[in-house]
Amino acid sequence: MSAAPLAAPDAGFLARALRHRSFLLGATITLGVVLMAALSFVWTPHDPTVIEIARRLRPPSAEHWLGTDPFGRDTFSMIMRGAVTSIAVSFVAVGIGAGIGVPLGLLAAQTRGGLLDQGIMRFADFVFAFPALLIAIMLREVFGPGAINAMIAIGIFNIPVFARVAYGGALPLWQRDFVMAARVAGKGPARITVEHILPNIGSLIIVQGTIQLSLGILAEAALSYIGLGVQPPLPSWGRMLFEAQTMMGLAPRLAIAPGLAIVVTVLGLNLLGDGLRDLFDPRLSRER
């Protein structure tokens, strides 16, 4: 990625954010999902892990707001607890990707044109050739399926993404006057990277992280759908879709509820990312 880094937020950032519809809508949706996930730790209408066959496939009612599934579990409670799973897996995966990828990208930009630069970026290209699904399959064969392996698989896939973003944002900064001034002041490459380069690409990484969070939600749902992600009894939106596929003719709501949860969450994060990109971009900021 060779685009110029985004600007750091200024004093008018909040004022612009309050006028930005995409940012406000995305932030509201994302905050709502996060609050629902947090609430599920202390309250859900029913225990989402308890199986009550006598209550199976009950329609929506005052007792069960979205009805029950074929095992008698409350669908709304599973949606609430499933939000925790999706958010946790996505955040940890993005943390792994950013925690490893950003330093690698910064190091490659710092040693631009050298063997280390080429080695890091070719390694990133190699890792990027393996999708999260393939990585998850390999991890399952070694360690078995589970949420931790899903986090690692998605996190490994995120490493080259953040490495490219950090590299593309940092590389042109090494030619800027403030970096040359820092060199004249006696600062070494590592110190310049930490004190000058990283703060100037921070907003770029934040925007990319928001986008990767939405992709992480989709990846977790996909891995859980095929049995490589979160395992029972922990609720997962992806596994809810898998369990609902044989009930489409009898109770389509079982697929609609987790499907909408995924769509709304991903939409909120994408809108939030687009809004942050516009707000951090100085050219768009001047237009607003």
Secondary structure, DSSP 8 states (H G I E B T S, - for coil): ----------TTHHHHHHH-HHHHHHHHHHHHHHHHHHHTTT--SS-TT---GGGTT--S-SSSTT-B-TTS-BHHHHHHHHHHHHHHHHHHHHHHHHHHHHHHHHHHHHTTTSHHHHHHHHHHHHHHTS-HHHHHHHHHHHH-SSHHHHHHHHHHHHHHHHHHHHHHHHGGGGGSHHHHHHHHTT--HHHHIIIIIHHHHHHHHHHHHHHHHHHHHHHHHHHHHTTSS--TTS--HHHHHHHHGGGTTT-THHHHHHHHHHHHHHHHHHHHHHHHHHHH-HHHHHH-
